[in-house]
Amino acid sequence: MNLKEFWNNYKGALIGIIVAILILATRLHNLILVIIILILGAFIGNYVQQNKEEVKTKLKAFIDKM
């Protein structure tokens, strides 16, 4: 297997590894994690606001099981 075949077969993995190394080296993973948590919080908050009664019923049932 020559270098060209290797690159064609594994370029996605190699690019992913390089990007991961850059993210870890620059500590961008902390920022990315914070952004993901903020977005998840926004989606969860919006879901709860749109489905108040359903969430209240499910939460009450969950608490009753405990």
Buried (B, 14 or more C-beta within 10 A) or exposed (E): EEEEEEEEEEEEEEEEEEEEEEBEEEEEEEEEEEEEEEEEEEEEEEEEEEEEEEBEEEEEEEEEEE
